[in-house]
Amino acid sequence: MISIKQAFEDVGWLAVIVVTFAVPFVLDFYGRLTYFTSLSLWLVPILYLLPLFYSITADGQGRRRRALRTTILTLLIFGAVLDFLSGHITLKFSSCDTYLYCIPGPGGPVPIEELLFYGLGPAAMVLVYACADELWLNKYNPRDEVLNVKLIDVSRGGLGVAAVTMVILLVIWRVNGTFPTYFAFLAAMGLVPTIGLYRTIRHFMNWPAFAVTVLYVLVTSIVWEVTLALPRGWWGFQPPAMIGIYIETWSAPFSRFPIEEIFVWIAAPFFSLLSYEFAKAFFHHPLSTKAALFGK
């Protein structure tokens, strides 16, 4: 006879998928759908995956739990800093009356919902990956043999791609007359960890679990951003900071949908999961910090 715990692990995710995508539309039916309540799209999976993750990992200060906390906190801080320093250059928001609360910033007020998203979004991505890695797709989980491994190993190929990307940025800047800030941010988010970490950390990645996570992010983003957010004007994009190529089918009166946003849906899980695997390997490494990062 299958236990409740076993059923929770095996098919609980199916009920979570149904609830995740049903809640926003039920809220919309009753006129309760806002940017704040739409964050249930990220919160509901967390409420299922976090207890599941804790049930399949070691108690106390296990490396996987420490890696999860470190990654989520790092991404939250990273997203908040970017939003307050450069968010007003790439994003535009409605008037503050439409949000739960607005936090004053150097470039203008930032909705508190943005900070909540930077906490919930990465948490959901990493938990989807971690649970797939440890449970559903664990036979693709590589062994963490880190004794003779240096975690930071600069990739020459990554440096070459970065150089080509810089040239492309300069060409776009010259043609458009405005710097493509959003594309530059995405390139940095994808290339910086790739240059320093990918050469080593790729051996620890569970790539089927990564594919599942990207699929989850794509589906959630299409529902959350394209279907709900842009038509309601919860946020939009500043045209001068974009490349200038838009997907009109997904555009709305408040803001057109830039092609860069599709790269966000891939770069965000890549950056998040690379950070998680790096943190997991770092906390598992038996050598000193310097030797773990750069070799003996």
N, C-alpha and C positions, 0 to 999 in steps of 0.2 A: 504494500500500500504506500502511495506517495505521500510524504509528509507535507505539511503546510510550508515549511521552510524550503523544501525542494521545489514545490510548485511556485513559490515566490521567486526563486532563482530562475526557474526554467521559462515560465510564461507570464510572470508578473509584468515584464516589459511591454507585453501586448496590451494589457489594460492601461498601462501608463501612456502609451502612444495615443490610445483613444481619448483618454481624459485630457491629455496635454492639448490636443487640437480641438477638443469639444468645448473646453472652458471659455476661450476667448469669444467664440461665436455665440455661446449662451449669454455671456456678459453683454455682447453687442445686441442681442435680441431684447434684453431688458434695459438697454441704454446705460449700462455700467462700464462699457469698454473705454479705457483711457490708456495713455502710455504706461501709467503705473500698474493698472490691473493686467495689461497685456504681458507683463513680465512673468506671469504664470506660465507662459510657454517655456521659460527656462527654469522656473521654480519647481514645477511639478516633477520633471525628471530627477531633479536633485533630491526631492523628498523620498523618491524610491531608491535612487542609486547610492546615496550616501550611507544609509543603513546597510545596504547590500555590500558596499565596499568595506565597511567596518566589520561585517560578518565574515569576510573572506580574507582579511589581513590580520597581522599579528597585533596583539594588544600592546599598550604602552607607546613607546617612542620608536616604533618600527619605521624603516626607511621609506616604505610606501606611503604611510600616513604623513610622515614629515614632508615628503616630497609633494604630496597633495596640498598641504597647508602652505608650504613655501611658494609653490607655483601660483596658487590662487591669490595670495597676498601680493606677490610680485606683479602679477598682471593687473590687479586692481590699482596698485600704486602707479604703474606704468600708464594705464588708460586714463586715470584721473589727471596725472601731470600733463599728458598730451592734450586732454580736453580743455584744461584751464589755460595752457600756454598757447596752443595753436588750433583748438577746436573751432574758434570763431572764424578762422581763415577758411576752413573746409566745410564746416557745418552751419546750418541756420536753424533756429528754433522759432516756434510760435511765441505769442505773448505769454508771460509768466502765469497769467490766470488759468491757462490750460494744464498746468503741471501741479504736482503736489506741493513743490517748493522749489524756488530758484536760489542758487548759491552765487553770490557776487564773485566775479572773476576779473582779471586784468583785461580780457577781451570782451567782457559782457557776461550777463548771468548764465549759469549752466544749470539745467534742471537736475534735481536730485535723482530723478529716474535714470539719468545717464550714469551716475556713480553706482546705482543699484545694478544696472546692466553690466558694468565692468566687474562687479563681484559675482553676479549670477551666471553670465554667459560663459566665461572661462571655466567656472566651477562645473557647469553642466558638460562642457566639452571634455574636460579632463576626466570626469567621472564616467562618461560614456566609454572613453578609451580605456580607462583603468579597469572597469568591470569586464569589458570585452577581452582585454588582455589577460586578466586573472581568471576569468570564469568561462565565458562562452567561446572564446577563441584562444584558450590558453595553450593549445598544442603548437601554436605559432609564436609563443613567447620565447625569445632567445634566452639562453643562460647568461646571467650577469657575471661574467668572468672579468673582473676589473683590476686584478692585482698588478699586472704589467701594462696597464692602459693609462695614457694621459688623455684627460677629457677634453682639453682644448688643443686642437691640432688644426692649424690654418690650412685651408684648402686653396690651392692655386687656381683650380677651376672656378671656385666661388669668387675669387678676386677678379678673374677674367670676366665673369658674368656681371660683377659689380661695375667694372670699367665700361662694359658695353651699355649697361643701364644708365650710367652717368652721361654717356654720349647721347643716348635717346632722350634723356631729360633735357639736355641742353638744346637739342634740335627742336623739341616740342616748345620749349621756352622761346626760342628764336621765332618759330612759326606763329605761335599764338600771341606772343607779346606779354604773356603772363606765365609765371612759374607754376607747373603742375604739382602743387604742394601735396595733394592727396596721393598721387602716384608715387611721389618721392617718399612719403611716409610708408606706403605699402612696400615699396622696394626695400627700404631700410628694415622694416619689420621682418621681411622674408630673408633678406640677404645677410644681415649682420649675424644672426645665429647660425645660418648656413655656413658662412665663412669660418667661424670659430669652432662650431660644435658638430656639424653634420658628418664630417669625415670619421669621427669616432662614434658618435651617438647613433648613427644609422644602424650599427650592428646590434644595438639594444632595442630598436623600435620593433613593435609588432605591427607589421604593415597591413595585414588584413584588418586589425582593429583600427588602425589609422583610417583605412578606407571607409569603414562603418561610421566612424566619427565625422568624416567629411560629408558623407551622405546625410547624416543627421543634421549637420549644420546647414547644408544646402536646403533641405526640405523645410526646416524651421525658419530659415531666413526668408524663403519665398513666401511663406504664410505670414510671418511676423512683419517683415519689412515691406514687401511688395504689395501684399493683399490688405494689410491693416494700417501700417504706419504712414506710408507716403500719401495714400488717398485722404487721410485724416490730418495731414500736416503736422504730425508729432515732431518730425525733424525733416530737414532737406539738405541740399548740397549747394555750396557757393560756386556758381559757374566759373569765375575767374581762376579757381584753384583746381579745375578739372582739365583733363586732356581735351575734351570737347566732343567725345563720341558718346552718344546716349542711346539707350534702348527705349524707344518711344512707347512700345506696348506696355512697359512697366512704369512709365512716367505718369505724373499726376499734375494738376494745376499748381500746387504749392512748390513742386520741385520735379525736375526731370531726373531720370535714373541713369547715373553715369556708369560706363562700362567698368570703371575701377572697382565698383562695389562688388562685382562678381569675384574679383581677385581677393577681396576681403574675406569672402566666404571660404576661400582655400588657404589664404595666408594665416588667418587667425587660428584655425586648428593646428596648422603646421607649427607655428610659433609656440602655441600653448603646449603641444604634446612633446615637442623637442625640449622645451624647458622642463617638463615633468620628468622625462627620461634622464635628462642631465642631472636634475636634483636627486632622482632615485639612485643613479650611479654614484654621485658625489657622496651621499650619505652612506653608501655601501662600501666605499673605497677604504681599504685598510691603512693606507699611507697618510702622511701629513697632507695638509691642504695644498701646499706648493707642489709636492710630488704628484698628488692626485690630478691637479690641473695641468701641470706642464711636464710631468715625467720626472724620473729620478735625476 
